Amino acid sequence: MKTPSIIIVGILILSELGLFSCSQSTSKAIIGTWQIAHLKITMPSYKNSDSTQNMEVLGKNWEAKMKAKNIQTTYAADGTYHSLHRNLQGKTTYDPAGTWKIIQDTLIIQDTIPKRITYKFRFKIKKNQIEYWGIEDFDLDGKVDDQYYSRQVKL
């Protein structure tokens, strides 16, 4: 009876080590500065209405459509990040910052500046691209029901 439980404990330890090393290599891959190549947001009950609002923009059309420079998000090795937003003249208009961590296939971002907000995105990194999927309150209507997708490229 003791032999099978020792084997199970060994398997559990090895699988935990495997998850840790996978998470650690993913953490190294995310370090750097990223820029949006594709953004798609679907907002049901837009601003508490009975209509759905869709927003989609490709990186190559970012400035024309968003009337701002493309957002650049930098993930640092120490677990901090900031997301630089600039107007067309290059002046910073918004620069939220905070911490990030990865747990399995989830990227958890904790804004501390300007206020404390936590975002959780499923994600995957492939070469110099990262894709995020999540649900958040993008339209600030008090309902966490807006579907968020972003593909970013490493600069």
Secondary structure in CASP SS format (residue, H / E / C, confidence):
PFRMAT SS
TARGET T0000
AUTHOR 0000-0000-0000
METHOD secondary structure of the structure
MODEL  1
M C 1.00
K H 1.00
T H 1.00
P H 1.00
S H 1.00
I H 1.00
I H 1.00
I H 1.00
V H 1.00
G H 1.00
I H 1.00
L H 1.00
I H 1.00
L H 1.00
S H 1.00
E H 1.00
L H 1.00
G H 1.00
L H 1.00
F H 1.00
S H 1.00
C H 1.00
S H 1.00
Q H 1.00
S H 1.00
T H 1.00
S H 1.00
K H 1.00
A H 1.00
I H 1.00
I C 1.00
G E 1.00
T E 1.00
W E 1.00
Q E 1.00
I E 1.00
A E 1.00
H E 1.00
L E 1.00
K E 1.00
I E 1.00
T E 1.00
M E 1.00
P C 1.00
S C 1.00
Y H 1.00
K H 1.00
N H 1.00
S C 1.00
D C 1.00
S C 1.00
T C 1.00
Q E 1.00
N E 1.00
M E 1.00
E E 1.00
V E 1.00
L E 1.00
G H 1.00
K H 1.00
N H 1.00
W H 1.00
E H 1.00
A H 1.00
K H 1.00
M H 1.00
K C 1.00
A C 1.00
K C 1.00
N C 1.00
I C 1.00
Q E 1.00
T E 1.00
T E 1.00
Y E 1.00
A C 1.00
A C 1.00
D C 1.00
G C 1.00
T E 1.00
Y E 1.00
H E 1.00
S E 1.00
L E 1.00
H E 1.00
R E 1.00
N C 1.00
L C 1.00
Q C 1.00
G C 1.00
K C 1.00
T E 1.00
T E 1.00
Y E 1.00
D C 1.00
P C 1.00
A E 1.00
G E 1.00
T E 1.00
W E 1.00
K E 1.00
I E 1.00
I E 1.00
Q C 1.00
D C 1.00
T E 1.00
L E 1.00
I E 1.00
I E 1.00
Q E 1.00
D E 1.00
T E 1.00
I E 1.00
P C 1.00
K C 1.00
R C 1.00
I E 1.00
T E 1.00
Y E 1.00
K E 1.00
F E 1.00
R E 1.00
F E 1.00
K E 1.00
I E 1.00
K E 1.00
K C 1.00
N C 1.00
Q E 1.00
I E 1.00
E E 1.00
Y E 1.00
W E 1.00
G E 1.00
I E 1.00
E E 1.00
D C 1.00
F C 1.00
D C 1.00
L C 1.00
D C 1.00
G C 1.00
K C 1.00
V C 1.00
D C 1.00
D E 1.00
Q E 1.00
Y E 1.00
Y E 1.00
S E 1.00
R E 1.00
Q E 1.00
V E 1.00
K E 1.00
L C 1.00
END
